[in-house]
Amino acid sequence: MRKNIFVIAAIVLVSATSAMAQQRGVVRDCAADVRAACGGVQPGDGRIRACLNSHLKDLTPPCQAILVRAARVGKACRGELKTICADVKPGDRRIEACIQSHLTDFSAPCKDVMVRAAAGRS
C-alpha cells in the first residue's frame, strides 16, 4: 500500500497549476478507493499490486487513470526513488519532501514521466 501511495504522492508533488490542485482531491479520493478495495491486504510480495490489478475495474475511472500513470512513474523511476530517498521513513509526507528537495537529482527520463503524469498525460 505504501508504494502505491508513494508513487501517487510523486505525481502530486510535481504539480503547480490550479488544475493540478483539483487533481489532488482526486488523488485523495483514489487513496480512499485503494484502501476500500485493498486496505485489508497484508503488504509485501506483490500482494497489494495483485489486489489492485484484480479490483481495478471496481475503482473510479479517475482513480484507474491515476494508478496507470503512477505505474508508469514507478516503472521509470523506481530505482532512482529507492536510491535518492533510501533513508527516508514513509509517513508524514517525508518521502514527498525528499522527492521535492531532490527533484534535480532524478534523471531526465524519470522527470519527464513525472511531469507527464502530473499533467494527466500518459
C-alpha positions in Angstrom: 0.0 0.0 0.0 2.8 2.4 0.9 4.5 2.0 -2.5 1.2 2.9 -4.3 0.6 6.0 -2.1 4.3 6.9 -2.5 4.1 6.9 -6.3 0.8 8.8 -6.2 2.5 11.3 -4.0 5.3 11.7 -6.5 2.7 12.5 -9.2 1.1 15.2 -7.0 4.3 16.8 -5.9 5.4 18.0 -9.4 2.1 19.8 -9.9 1.8 23.6 -9.6 -1.3 24.6 -11.6 -4.8 25.1 -10.2 -6.0 22.2 -12.4 -3.4 20.1 -10.6 -4.7 21.3 -7.2 -8.1 19.8 -8.2 -6.3 16.6 -9.1 -5.0 16.4 -5.5 -8.6 15.9 -4.5 -8.9 13.1 -7.0 -5.7 11.6 -5.6 -7.1 11.7 -2.0 -10.3 10.1 -3.3 -8.3 7.5 -5.1 -6.4 6.7 -2.0 -9.7 6.1 -0.3 -10.8 3.8 -3.2 -7.5 1.8 -2.8 -8.0 1.5 0.9 -11.5 0.3 0.4 -10.6 -2.3 -2.2 -7.3 -3.5 -0.7 -6.9 -2.0 2.7 -7.1 -5.4 4.4 -4.3 -6.9 2.3 -1.0 -7.5 4.0 1.8 -5.6 2.2 4.7 -7.5 0.7 5.4 -10.0 -2.0 3.3 -8.0 -4.6 0.0 -8.7 -2.7 -1.2 -5.0 -2.9 -0.4 -4.8 -6.6 -2.2 -8.1 -7.3 -5.2 -6.8 -5.3 -5.2 -3.6 -7.3 -4.9 -5.4 -10.5 -7.9 -7.7 -9.6 -10.0 -4.8 -8.4 -9.0 -2.1 -10.9 -12.5 -2.2 -12.5 -14.0 -1.6 -9.1 -12.2 1.7 -8.7 -13.5 5.0 -10.1 -12.3 5.9 -13.6 -10.2 8.9 -12.4 -8.6 6.6 -9.8 -7.9 4.0 -12.5 -6.2 6.7 -14.6 -4.1 7.8 -11.7 -2.9 4.3 -10.9 -2.0 3.7 -14.5 0.1 6.9 -14.6 1.5 6.0 -11.2 2.6 2.6 -12.5 4.4 4.4 -15.4 6.2 6.7 -12.9 7.1 3.7 -10.8 8.5 1.8 -13.7 10.5 4.7 -14.9 11.7 5.9 -11.5 11.6 3.1 -9.0 15.4 2.5 -8.9 16.1 6.2 -8.5 13.5 6.7 -5.9 14.9 3.8 -3.8 18.4 5.3 -4.1 17.7 9.0 -3.7 15.2 8.6 -0.8 16.5 5.3 0.6 16.9 6.6 4.2 13.5 8.3 4.4 10.9 6.7 6.5 7.4 6.7 5.0 4.7 8.8 6.6 4.0 12.5 7.3 4.8 13.4 3.7 8.6 12.7 4.3 9.0 10.9 1.0 7.2 13.6 -0.9 9.5 16.2 0.8 12.5 14.1 -0.2 11.5 13.9 -3.8 10.8 17.6 -3.9 14.1 18.5 -2.4 16.0 16.2 -4.7 14.0 16.6 -7.9 17.0 17.8 -9.7 18.8 14.6 -8.9 16.4 12.5 -10.9 17.2 11.6 -14.5 15.6 13.5 -17.4 13.5 10.4 -18.4 12.2 10.0 -14.9 11.4 13.7 -14.5 9.7 13.6 -17.9 7.4 10.7 -16.9 6.6 12.5 -13.6 5.7 15.8 -15.4 3.6 14.0 -18.0 1.8 12.0 -15.2 1.2 15.2 -13.2 -0.3 16.8 -16.2 -2.7 13.9 -16.7 -0.9 12.7 -19.8 0.4 9.2 -20.5 
